[in-house]
Amino acid sequence: MERAVMTLLVVAFFLLCAAAMWLGWRRKAAAQRATYPDFPSVPDDLGEPDAAMTGLYVATTTAGRWQDRIVAHGVGMRGPATLRRHPAGVMVARDGARDLFIPAAAIRHVTTARGMAGKVMGTEGLLVITWRHGDTEVDTGFRGDDQGAYQDWIAALRPATEHTTDKGETQ
């Protein structure tokens, strides 16, 4: 009898913890909806991609704050995805979730990183695209199956990332 009571207490504790995490996730998403507008939908006329890479969509975070995951509008869940580069922008085709589109004009910087939102590697294993979304900048992280292709992606997206200052200088 005593063992059954202890088992029920442990199960109840874990259920309580899971419910608290779920409620916290929902509360964070509701609070972020005020800060982040809905993410751009994928245009119908994208055509064939210039390049594609399979891998893992890691997260979208506030730019420069690699642990501040954005969970609003369904972009918070990590999962398998295909990154596709088009002249109009970059599409993250996520398995089992809404696709994410990053317009080429919104891209500010592309680089590699060691980690983002709970996914940390010992090497520069993530491709990170910094882009303008509404009034803020966000980072979208992708861990590609072929990390050797990262430099090609960075070079290809670089023209979209070079922005000029008011004095005509490139940043």
N, C-alpha and C positions, 0 to 999 in steps of 0.2 A: 504494500500500500504506500509506504513512504517513498519508494522508488518511482511509482507512478505520479505522485504529487510533484516530485522534483523534476521529472520529465516534462510534465505539463507547465511548470514554472519556466523552464528553459525555453520551451517552444513558445510560450506566451511572450517572453522577453524578446526573442528573435522576431516574432510577428510585430511587436510594438516598435522595434527598431526599423523594420522594413516600412511600416506605415509612416513613421516619422520622416524617413528619407523621401518617400513618395510625396508626402505633403510639402516638404521643403523644396523639392524639385518643382512642383506645381506653383508654389508661392514665388519662387525665383523667376519662373517663366512669366507669370502675371506681372511682376514688377518690371521685367525687361521689355515687355510689350510697349510700355510707355516711352522707353528710350530708343528702341530699335524698331523702325517701320518694317512692314512685311518685306521679305527678301525678294529680289527680282525673279520673275518667272522666266523660264526658258523660252526664247523666241521660237515661233513656229518655223521660220525660214533660215535656220542655222546652216543647212547644207552639210556636206561631208567635213569631218574634222581634219585639220592639218596634222595632228598627232594625237595619240591616245596612250594611256598608261593605266594598267590595273593596279589596285592596291587597297589601302585602307583610308577612308575619310576619318580623320582624327577628331577635329573640332573646329569651331569658329570661336575666336576669343576677341576681347577688346584689344586693339593694336598695342603691342608692347607689354601686355599683361598676360603672359602665357598660361596662367592658371585661372583666369577669369572667363570661364566657359559661358558662351551665350546659349541658353536653352530655349528661348522664345522662338516661336514660329517653326518648330520642328528641326532646328539645326543642331541640337545638343547631343544627339545620339551618334556614337561612333559606329562604323560598320563598313563592310566591303563596298567598294565603289570603283568607278572608272573615271579618270580625269581625261577630258577631251578639250583640245585647244582648237578654237575656231577664230576666224578673223574678227568676229563680233565679240569674242570673249572666251572665257573658260567655263565649261560645264562640268559639274561634279555629279555624275549619274550614280546615285546611291541605291543599293539593293534594299528594297523594303521601305524606303523613305522617299520623301519628295526631293526631286533633283534641285541642286543649287546652281545658280548662274551668276558668274562674276563678269560684268560688262568690261570690255577692254578699256574703255575710257575711264573706268573707276580704279583700275589697277595702279598702285603707287610704287610698289616695290616687290621684288621676288627674291627669296634667299633660301638658305637651308637652316635648320635648327636642330638642336639636340632633344627638345621636348616641347610638349604642349598639352595642357589640361589632363594631366595624369598619365600621359604616354611619354616616357623618357627613355632615350637610348644613349649609349656611350659615344656614338658618332653623330655626325650631322645627317641623321636619317630621315628628316622630314623636309618636304618642300613646303614653304610657307609663302602664301600670297597675301600681301597687305593691300587692302583696297578700301575705297570710300563707300560707305553705306549710310545714306541719310546725312546726318550732321556729324557722324563719327567715322573713325577708321577702324577696321577690323582685320584680324589675321585669320586666314583659313589654312589649316594644316592637312597635308596628305602624305602618307607613307607609301611610296610606290614600290612595286615588286622589283622594278629595275631602277635602282638608285643611280646607276651610271648615266641615266638619261636626264638627271636633274639639271646638269649644266646646259644641255640643249634647250630645256624648258626655260631656264633663266635667260639665256641669250635670246630666245624667240619672243619672250614677253618683255624684254628690256625696252624696245621702242615705246611700248605703251607705258612704261614706268618712268621714262625720262620726262620730267615736267620742268617747265621753265619758270624762273622767278619773274617778278615785275620788271627787272632790269635785263631780261633776255638770257640770263645765265641758266645752264642746266644744273639740276640738283643731283 
